């Protein structure tokens, strides 16, 4: 295979993935109906379901336009030799073997952000605003953008610079050290994300004394789960949608409840949702997710180490002299089908874990409270409760609500 054939292979992969994603979106759209389906009676009120239908339609058209712009932009950049041009530009600015890749990916990320920014603004301040979800102010939006850009530059750029330095110093076996660096970062983030990074965007306060804390502590004792860190996050700062999540390992584990969740659900329902999150930890889902992520990362870095300096890959992107960043970019494009498959497998694994965590909560007679809470969360978010099975198979990390309800009641 020569560079030209490799170029067309990359184009073919991008086209196939885009067409397949559009096909799945279309299949999902065929399940929509303007009238309330029988299976959703008692979950959605007719008027709220009509609003959900309009929300789905608005998001479908918006996402379709966004995906087309992204796809055509990538294809045009490839066809017109944009990556080769950007490589020459960064080389003219700096020949340093670390700074050149940082400039290359920095400019590439900047261009991507400029293109996606109008879509982000429209999605937040038009669609989410129209349907009553948005609570983000323009000031918060701008500050979030600045903070996330700085974090990406510092953390992402720092890790990339370290890996490039290791590559230059060690050679072909650099992937082992890169794996240790990335793996260490993943573990640190899982332990300290809520205490170090999340406070940059959201305030968290310990759950105060009262009926809810007493109920949570009672369940914690009953389930044999030592929980000292229960925090409430100001999710209402950006959206009316409710959520809760578990973060950390060992002594650093923490449960975070959105204030919207506490406002929307009863005490028993919040405890049931919390029991589900605790179930993930007790059943070691959190640990296995980290382990599987580390394994995938190790395999990917090893394969990348075999082709990082390939003239074939660099030539496919219009660069004669192989470089680390061009090899990384070409590899990422070629590896995307593998990522799609592993992502699908992880989604299957995740849905299995969600059923198991639901069953854990139901084991403590919280099944009906969990069902009630999930109904409220889903309908308040105008969630699509009748997705196409094939779309679920490829994209859903959580089972659809109706399947979860059936599974909980069958377990009971």
KOLDREN-929229 format. One record per residue (C-alpha): residue in one letter; x, y, z negated. Coordinates in steps of 0.1 Angstrom, whole numbers, padded with zeros to 4 digits, always signed. Layout:
% residues N
AXYZ/...
% end
This chain:
% residues 412
X+0000+0000+0000/X+0013+0035+0009/X+0005+0069-0007/X-0023+0077+0018/X-0041+0044+0011/X-0037+0051-0027/X-0052+0085-0021/X-0083+0070-0004/X-0086+0044-0032/X-0087+0072-0057/X-0114+0090-0037/X-0133+0058-0033/X-0133+0052-0071/X-0146+0087-0078/X-0173+0085-0052/X-0185+0050-0064/X-0186+0061-0100/X-0205+0093-0091/X-0231+0074-0070/X-0235+0047-0096/X-0241+0073-0123/X-0267+0091-0102/X-0284+0058-0095/X-0287+0051-0132/X-0300+0086-0139/X-0326+0080-0111/X-0337+0047-0126/X-0341+0063-0160/X-0362+0091-0144/X-0386+0065-0129/X-0396+0055-0165/X-0409+0090-0172/X-0446+0096-0173/X-0466+0127-0179/X-0492+0109-0200/X-0485+0094-0234/X-0475+0057-0230/X-0495+0033-0251/X-0464+0020-0269/X-0457+0056-0282/X-0491+0062-0297/X-0487+0069-0333/X-0451+0081-0327/X-0456+0110-0304/X-0486+0133-0305/X-0499+0139-0270/X-0489+0176-0269/X-0455+0169-0283/X-0449+0141-0258/X-0459+0166-0230/X-0432+0189-0243/X-0407+0161-0244/X-0415+0153-0208/X-0408+0189-0198/X-0376+0188-0218/X-0364+0157-0199/X-0372+0173-0166/X-0354+0205-0174/X-0323+0186-0186/X-0323+0162-0156/X-0322+0190-0130/X-0296+0209-0150/X-0274+0179-0155/X-0277+0170-0118/X-0264+0204-0107/X-0236+0203-0133/X-0225+0168-0122/X-0225+0177-0085/X-0204+0208-0091/X-0179+0188-0112/X-0178+0160-0086/X-0174+0183-0056/X-0148+0204-0073/X-0127+0174-0081/X-0130+0160-0046/X-0121+0193-0030/X-0092+0198-0053/X-0079+0164-0042/X-0085+0168-0005/X-0070+0203-0003/X-0039+0192-0022/X-0047+0212-0053/X-0027+0190-0077/X+0004+0193-0056/X+0000+0231-0054/X-0005+0233-0092/X+0026+0212-0097/X+0046+0236-0076/X+0032+0265-0095/X+0041+0252-0129/X+0076+0242-0116/X+0081+0278-0104/X+0073+0290-0139/X+0094+0265-0158/X+0116+0235-0150/X+0117+0223-0186/X+0106+0187-0187/X+0082+0194-0216/X+0069+0228-0208/X+0060+0219-0172/X+0035+0192-0181/X+0020+0214-0208/X+0015+0243-0183/X+0001+0219-0157/X-0025+0204-0180/X-0031+0238-0197/X-0039+0255-0164/X-0060+0225-0152/X-0080+0226-0185/X-0084+0263-0182/X-0098+0260-0147/X-0122+0232-0157/X-0134+0253-0187/X-0141+0284-0165/X-0162+0262-0142/X-0181+0245-0170/X-0186+0277-0191/X-0217+0290-0173/X-0234+0256-0176/X-0226+0255-0213/X-0241+0290-0218/X-0272+0281-0198/X-0277+0248-0216/X-0274+0264-0250/X-0292+0298-0245/X-0318+0289-0219/X-0328+0252-0221/X-0322+0246-0258/X-0336+0280-0266/X-0367+0274-0245/X-0376+0242-0264/X-0369+0256-0298/X-0336+0239-0306/X-0310+0266-0303/X-0299+0284-0334/X-0264+0293-0321/X-0258+0331-0319/X-0235+0345-0291/X-0209+0353-0318/X-0209+0317-0331/X-0207+0304-0295/X-0177+0326-0287/X-0160+0317-0320/X-0166+0280-0314/X-0151+0283-0279/X-0120+0301-0292/X-0114+0277-0321/X-0119+0246-0299/X-0095+0259-0273/X-0068+0267-0299/X-0072+0233-0315/X-0070+0215-0282/X-0039+0234-0273/X-0022+0228-0307/X-0032+0192-0313/X-0035+0179-0278/X-0005+0199-0265/X+0016+0189-0296/X+0009+0152-0292/X+0015+0153-0254/X+0048+0172-0259/X+0059+0146-0285/X+0051+0117-0262/X+0069+0134-0232/X+0100+0138-0254/X+0098+0102-0265/X+0095+0091-0228/X+0126+0111-0219/X+0146+0098-0248/X+0135+0061-0248/X+0126+0052-0213/X+0103+0023-0203/X+0095+0013-0239/X+0082+0047-0247/X+0046+0033-0248/X+0053+0016-0282/X+0062+0049-0298/X+0034+0067-0280/X+0010+0041-0293/X+0023+0047-0329/X+0019+0085-0324/X-0016+0083-0310/X-0027+0056-0334/X-0014+0075-0364/X-0033+0106-0352/X-0065+0086-0347/X-0063+0072-0383/X-0055+0106-0398/X-0085+0121-0380/X-0108+0094-0392/X-0097+0101-0427/X-0094+0139-0428/X-0116+0152-0400/X-0144+0163-0423/X-0120+0179-0448/X-0096+0196-0424/X-0112+0203-0390/X-0149+0203-0395/X-0147+0232-0421/X-0134+0254-0392/X-0168+0251-0376/X-0193+0243-0403/X-0197+0249-0441/X-0200+0218-0463/X-0212+0219-0499/X-0215+0191-0524/X-0251+0179-0527/X-0265+0196-0557/X-0282+0179-0587/X-0318+0169-0583/X-0342+0142-0571/X-0323+0135-0538/X-0289+0131-0555/X-0304+0109-0582/X-0320+0087-0556/X-0288+0085-0536/X-0267+0076-0567/X-0293+0050-0577/X-0290+0033-0543/X-0252+0036-0543/X-0251+0018-0576/X-0276-0008-0564/X-0257-0015-0532/X-0223-0017-0549/X-0210+0013-0529/X-0189+0038-0548/X-0198+0072-0534/X-0185+0103-0549/X-0184+0126-0519/X-0219+0135-0506/X-0219+0168-0487/X-0246+0189-0470/X-0235+0206-0437/X-0251+0237-0422/X-0262+0220-0390/X-0290+0245-0387/X-0264+0271-0379/X-0264+0258-0343/X-0295+0236-0338/X-0327+0224-0354/X-0318+0187-0346/X-0311+0165-0376/X-0283+0140-0382/X-0261+0123-0408/X-0227+0106-0405/X-0201+0087-0424/X-0165+0096-0422/X-0132+0085-0437/X-0116+0054-0452/X-0109+0043-0487/X-0109+0072-0513/X-0114+0097-0484/X-0147+0083-0473/X-0175+0109-0472/X-0212+0111-0463/X-0223+0142-0445/X-0260+0151-0443/X-0272+0179-0420/X-0293+0204-0439/X-0319+0199-0412/X-0321+0162-0421/X-0329+0171-0457/X-0355+0197-0446/X-0373+0173-0422/X-0373+0140-0441/X-0387+0129-0475/X-0363+0118-0502/X-0369+0081-0495/X-0364+0086-0458/X-0330+0104-0464/X-0319+0076-0487/X-0329+0051-0460/X-0308+0069-0434/X-0280+0071-0459/X-0283+0033-0465/X-0279+0028-0428/X-0247+0048-0428/X-0234+0029-0459/X-0243-0003-0441/X-0218+0006-0414/X-0190+0009-0440/X-0200-0022-0460/X-0202-0043-0429/X-0167-0030-0418/X-0181-0015-0386/X-0160+0017-0392/X-0128-0004-0396/X-0134-0026-0365/X-0142+0005-0344/X-0108+0019-0353/X-0090-0014-0347/X-0107-0019-0313/X-0099+0017-0303/X-0062+0012-0313/X-0061-0020-0292/X-0076-0003-0262/X-0051+0025-0265/X-0022+0001-0268/X-0032-0018-0236/X-0037+0015-0217/X-0004+0029-0227/X+0014-0003-0218/X-0001-0004-0183/X+0007+0033-0179/X+0043+0027-0188/X+0046+0003-0158/X+0035+0029-0133/X+0044+0063-0149/X+0073+0070-0125/X+0057+0054-0094/X+0063+0074-0062/X+0031+0058-0049/X+0009+0074-0075/X+0027+0108-0073/X+0025+0107-0035/X-0012+0100-0036/X-0016+0134-0053/X+0007+0152-0029/X+0038+0153-0050/X+0070+0137-0036/X+0091+0136-0067/X+0075+0115-0095/X+0068+0134-0127/X+0053+0123-0160/X+0022+0145-0158/X+0014+0136-0121/X+0018+0099-0130/X-0005+0104-0160/X-0032+0122-0140/X-0031+0096-0111/X-0032+0068-0136/X-0062+0083-0154/X-0081+0085-0122/X-0073+0049-0112/X-0079+0036-0148/X-0114+0051-0149/X-0132+0019-0138/X-0115+0000-0165/X-0125+0027-0190/X-0160+0024-0177/X-0161-0013-0184/X-0145-0010-0219/X-0169+0018-0227/X-0198-0004-0217/X-0185-0032-0239/X-0180-0008-0268/X-0216+0004-0263/X-0228-0032-0266/X-0207-0036-0297/X-0221-0004-0311/X-0258-0013-0305/X-0252-0046-0322/X-0237-0027-0352/X-0267-0004-0353/X-0291-0033-0356/X-0269-0047-0384/X-0268-0014-0403/X-0306-0011-0400/X-0309-0047-0414/X-0287-0037-0443/X-0310-0008-0452/X-0341-0031-0448/X-0325-0056-0472/X-0331-0030-0499/X-0368-0025-0490/X-0360+0007-0471/X-0371-0006-0437/X-0403+0013-0435/X-0387+0045-0448/X-0360+0041-0422/X-0385+0036-0395/X-0405+0067-0406/X-0373+0088-0408/X-0361+0076-0374/X-0395+0085-0359/X-0393+0120-0373/X-0357+0125-0361/X-0364+0112-0326/X-0396+0131-0320/X-0383+0164-0335/X-0354+0161-0311/X-0378+0153-0282/X-0359+0121-0275/X-0367+0099-0246/X-0381+0067-0263/X-0388+0047-0231/X-0354+0047-0212/X-0347+0023-0184/X-0330-0010-0197/X-0302-0007-0172/X-0295+0029-0183/X-0295+0017-0219/X-0271-0011-0211/X-0245+0012-0197/X-0249+0044-0217/X-0266+0039-0250/X-0245+0035-0282/X-0278+0031-0302/X-0307+0009-0293/X-0339+0027-0283/X-0362+0036-0312/X-0389+0010-0303/X-0364-0018-0302/X-0350-0007-0336/X-0385-0006-0351/X-0393-0041-0339/X-0359-0054-0351/X-0364-0039-0386/X-0398-0053-0390/X-0388-0087-0377/X-0359-0088-0402/X-0383-0079-0429/
% end
